[in-house]
């Protein structure tokens, strides 16, 4: 199979080449949703912690390139210097493979879509790719499951899950990301056929684990508990009556080891935050009325409730466990919770600068459940951890390095990347490059996938003034 060279992308604006990585910097891929270990944590070091705000009229000193993208809430996945990103242009869903440092295009694969979001949010994909070896797996918003070659985009196999299994699009279409576990690709499928596993090489159906719980927004997580591999699926979508909760399954057979109901009583809601697993404990949380629950997995892989807590309840972001404490945005409040007890240590509304527009929010239904973030607030933000600290991305485009501990939050540096609503996709970090998805327009600036250079190599030159290339408005 021919492996194409990268070529100029017609929708990428290239600003500057990233500086070389520092010689002692640790680098890592980000090959799946929530990162290399499904923990929103990267082992990378040598990262720039001072976020420089561009001066008016001058180019951004950190921005390497920007892809003018279509509709999506998807995060990219990165392996071996290749960025795989899914989005929608007109009536086609695109899977694009880009060069990490330049945004140049290696290949594109596309297929038609007719999805229409019933709540008037964006009509593009939500799921993030999963990459292993030279294969990449993607799940479209209408259930198109694909296996492609990372090197050249060759299609190995494709299945239409909605048509084949007769499952509904539900709340926000297919929003869960694929999980690779052993020889299988595992998907939270939908009502009556809750979880399915496919042979990752051939696409052949391996097993279906039936349950009345529907497909959620959360991505399954795999972990070793009591010496055995277990896949945890936090199921539960928009159903009447509203049902859902945590399933613990055998990845080889689909056998259900444990089942714990945990779902808001509101029909118009969904479980959305992925489970957090440590040792023999699993934490799940959801918004709208029922908050968080800590489960203990028993030696026979059944589960019992350790505690319920109102200290943490996630709308959709997945919190991060670090040194015995859970950190995350419990809706619009940055929160620290003790893992062993469920006790809240602190919570605060993270803000930056002076308020200019206190009414600014997402522009959609989420605003009725909490105060809008305004121009200075992070609102319902996302966290990742790298280089010994936390990166927070606010829902209107604020970015901050934070030092978080049980004693509180210290802001290291902050800047505004753009001013656009629905910035709900968590950042992605690989080889010192930070990828941010701007899902809505910022005035006349269209939605974009942005690549920022956080490397601290010796050749970094401050205040570089490089004129960006003029965007080619033609299609590929």
N, C-alpha and C positions, 0 to 999 in steps of 0.2 A: 504494500500500500504506500502510495506516494505521500510524503509528509510535506505540505506546502510551507513556503517561507512566509513570514509575516509581511503584510502589505498595508499601505496607508488606508486607514479607515475613514470613510467619507463623513462620518458624524463625530469624529474625535478632534478636539482642539488640543494640540500638543504645545505645552508651555516651556518645559525645560526637562533635561534628563536628570533623574535623581543622582545625588552624590553617591560615590561608592560606599558600601558598608564599612564601618570601622573594623579593623583587623580582628579584634577580639569580640565582636558582636555575635551574639547567638541569634540565629534566624530560624524560622519555622514556616511550614505551609499552614494554610487554613482550609482544609479540604472538605469541610462539611459545616452544616449549621451548628452554631455554638462553638466552633473551633476544633482544634486537633483532639481534645479529650472530652468534647461535649460539655465543657465547663465554662465557656466564655473567657477562657484564660489562655494566654500564649506564653511560652518560655522565653520569648525574645528579650534581648538586652540592647543597650546602645541606642536608646531612643531619645529624641529631642523632647525635653519636658517644658521648654518655654515656648508657648504658642504665640507667634508674632502676628499682630493685627496689621494687615497692609495699610499703608498710608493712602489717603485719597488720591486717586489718579495713578497710583503705582501698581505694578503687577504683584500678585500674591507670591511672597518668597518661598512658600511651601508647596504650592500647587504644581504638580507635574503634568497632568493631563485631565481632560474631562470628556466623557462620552455623552452627547445629547441623546437621552434615552426616551423610550416610550413609556407606557403605563406599566407599573409593577410596584410591589412592595418587597421584592426579592433581594436578598443579600448575595453578593458574589461568593464563589469558592475558588481557592487558589492552590495550585500544586505545581512545583517545578518551574516557576516563572510564567505560568499560564493562568489567566483569569477567566473563569466561566461565569457568564451572567445571562439571566433570562429576563425578557421584557416583551411587551406587546407593541407592535407598530401596525396601525389600522386593524385589519382582521387576521393578522398572523402573530403567533407567538414565536419569538426568536430565541435560539440558544447560540450565544456568541462566545468565541474563544479569543481572548486578547492577550497581547504581550504585556506583562506586568509593569514594565518600566516606561513604556511608550504609548500603550493603548492601540498599537497596530493590530490588525485583524489577521488571525490565522485561518479561521473558518467560521461559517454560520450555518445553522440548520434551522429550518422553520416548518411550521404546520399551521393549518387554519384554526381559528377559534371564533365562537359566537357568544362567549360569556358576557352577561350583563349583570353587574352587581345590583342586587335588589335594594340596597340601601344607598345607592348613588356614590359609593366610593370608587376607587380606580378599578378598571376592568382587566388589569393585567395579572400575571402570576404572582403568587405569594411565596412559593416554596424555594428553598435554596438547593443548588446541586450538591451531590455527594460524589467524591472522586476517590478512586482507589486504583493503583497501578496506572495503566493507560486507558482506563474506562471512566466515563462520567455518566451519572444517572440524574435525570431531571424529571420533575412532575409538574405538569401544567395545571392551570386553574380549573380546567374541565376534566382533569384526570388522565391526560395523555402522559404515560410513563415511558421514558426513552432511555436506551443505553447507547452511548456514542463513544467513538474513539477520541481520546483527548488530543492525539497528535494531528488528526486530519478531519475529524467530524464524521467519519464513517458511521452509519447507522447499523448497529448489530441487531437490535430488536426494538419493537415499540408495541405497547398495548394501550387500548382505550378502556380504562377502568370503569368509567361511567357507563359506557355501552355494554361492556362484557358482564358486569356484575349487577347492573340495574340499580346502582346507588344514585341518590339525588345529589345535586350540587350543594344543597344545604345553605349554611349561613354565609360563608365567603368562598364558596367553591372548595377546591382542594388546596388547603393552606399548609398542611403538615409537610415536612421535608422527609425524603427517603432516608432510611437508616440501613447501613451496611453492617452485617453481623455474620462473621464466618462466611459460608458460601451463599448466604441469603440476603435479599433486599427486602426489608420489612416496611410495610405501609399501613398506617391507620386508615382503613378503607371506607367504612361507613355503616349505616344502620343494617342490622341483621347479619352483616359480614364484617365484623368490627376490625379485625386485623388480618392481613394477608402477607404471606411470604413467597417470594419468587426466587428461582435460581438466578443468581446474579450473572451467570455466563450466558444462559439460553433464554431467560425470561419466562421459563415454564413455571406454572403455578405449583408451589410446593405444599402449602397448607393454608387453610382459612380457619380462623378461630372465631366462631360465631358468638355474638352477644347482642343484646338489644341496644347497647350504647352506641351512639352515633360518632361520626368523625369529628374530631376537635381541631383546634388551631395549633395544638401543641405537637412537637416532634417527639417520637419515641426515643428512649435512652436505654443503652445497654450497660450492664455492670456485672461484676462478679460479687456474689453474695453467698456467704457460707460455702465458698469454693465452687459454686456453680454459676454459669452465665444465665442472666435473667434479662429479658426485655421488659421495660416498664412503659406502658402506654396510658397516658392521661386522656381518656376518651370523653366524649360528651359534646355534641353540637346543639344546633337549634332544633329541638324536638318538643312535641307536646304529647304526653307530659314530659317535662324536662328531666332527663336522666343522664348519668355519666359518672365517671370516677376512675380510679386507678386499677389497671390490670397488670399483674406480673406473669409473664409467659415464658415457657421454654422455647428458645429460638429454633430448636431442631424439630420440634413436633407441633408447636402451637398450644400445648397443654397449658391451661390456666392454673397457675399455682395459687394466686391470691386475687381477691376482688374486693375493692373498698369503694362504696358509693360516696361521691363527693362532687356535688354539682349545685349551682345556684337554682333556686326555685323559679327563676324568671325564664320564660320560654325564649325571649330574645336575648340570649347570652350564650357563651360557649367557654369551655375550658381552653385556655390558651397558653399558659406558662408551662414549660417542660418540667418534669420532675427533677429534683436535685437529690443525688444519691451519694451517701458516704457511709462506708462500713455496712452495717445492717439496717441503716435508717434511710427513709425516703420522705422528702418533704414535698407536699403539693399545696398549691394555693390558687384561689380564683377570686375574682371580684364579685360584686353584687351579693352581699348578704352573708356568705358563709366563711370567708377568710381562709386561714391556713390550717393544715393538719400534718402532724408528724407520725409516720408509721414505722413500726419495728418489724422487720422480716424475721420470722422464726426459722429455726434449723430445718423444718420441713417445708420452708418457703411460703408458708401461709403468713398473714400479716395481722398485727393488732395495733390499735390506736395508742400511741404514746402520749400525745396531747393534742388538743385543739388550741388555736391561738388567734387573737385579733391583732397581734403585733405586726403581721405581714399578710397582705393580700395583693396579689399581682393581677393587673388587668390583662397584660399579655407578655410582658418582658420576663425573662428568666433570671432570678437572682444568682449571686455568686457566693459560694462558700469559701471563706478564707480564715484560717487559724481559729476555727471554732465559732465563727460568726457569719451570719448571712447578711449580705449587702445587696440592695436593689431599690428600684423605684416601686414602692407600694402605691400604685396609681401615680399620683403626682407628688408624693413625698419620698425623698431619699431616706432610707430606713436601715437601721442596724438591729438585727435580732440575734440573740444567743441561741446557738444550734441545740444545745442539750436541753434547754428549759422552755424555749419559745418566748422568753422575756424580751420585750423591746428595750434596747439600750438608749436609742435616741431616734428621732426623725426630724426632718427639716425640709422646708421648701427651698430648693437650691436656686439662687438668683445671681445675676451678674449685671452690673451697671445700673443706670437709671431707667425707671419705667417710662416708656414712650407711648405704648399702646396697651393699656391694661386689659382691653377686651379681646385681644388677639388670642385665638385658640385654634383648634383643629378644623373648625368650620363644619363639623359633623356631630353626630349624636353623642359622642363622648363628652362634649362640653357640658351636657346637662347633669353629669354625675360628679363634676368637680369644677373648681374655678379654672378659667382659661389661664394659660401660662403668662400671657402678656409678652411684651418684647424683651423683658429681662429674666423671665423664668424658664426653667428647663422643662416644666410640665411633666408629662409621662415620658421620662427619658430612658435611655439604655446604657448599660455598663459593660465594659470588658476590662480585663486585668492583664497588664504586661509591664515588664521592667520594674516591678516592685510597687506599682501604683495602679490607680484606676482611671480609665478614660470614660467620661460621661458625654453622651450626645443627647441634647435636648430636642424636643419635637418640632421646634421652629428653626433649628440650625445652629444652636450654641454648642461649643465643644470645650471641655475642660479636663485638665489633669487634676486628680484628687488624691489626697492622702487620707484614707479611711481607716479608722480604728474604733474599738469600743468606746473610746473617749470622745469621738466626734469626727467631723469632716473639716479638713484643711484644704483650701483651694490653692493649688500650686500655680496654675496659669489658666486663663480662659480667653477665648476669642469667638467672634461670630463668623461662621463660614458663609452663611447666606441667611435669608429671611423668607422661609417657605414652610407652609403648614404640612402636617402629616409626615414629618421626618421620624417615622416609627421603626425604621429598619436599623438594627444594631450595626455598629462599625465592624469592619473586618481588617485584620492586621496580618501582614506577611512580609518578611524580609525588609522590615523597616518602612514599609509603605502602608498607609492607612487609606482604606477605601470607604467612602461615604456615599450613600444614596440619597439624593435630593428628589423626593417623590412628586412634589408640586412645583409650579413655576414660582420664581422670585421676581415679581414684576414682569419685565420682558425677557428675563433669563429663563429658558425652558428647564424642565426636569433633567437631571444629569447624574451620571455615576462619576464621582470625583476621586482622584488619586493624589494623596498628599505625601510629601517626602518628610518622614520623621527621622531620617538617618543622621548620625552625628560623625560621619567620616571626616578626616582631616581636610578634605578638599571642599567642605562646605564653605561657600562664599556668601556672606550676608549681604542683603540688599541688592541681589543680582537684578539686573534690568534686562529682561529678555522679551522681545516682542513676540506675542503668540501668532501662530499661523492663522490665516483667515479661514473660517470654517467653510467647507464645501457643502452646499445645501443639497447636492444631488444625493440620490439613494445609492446603495452599495453597487 
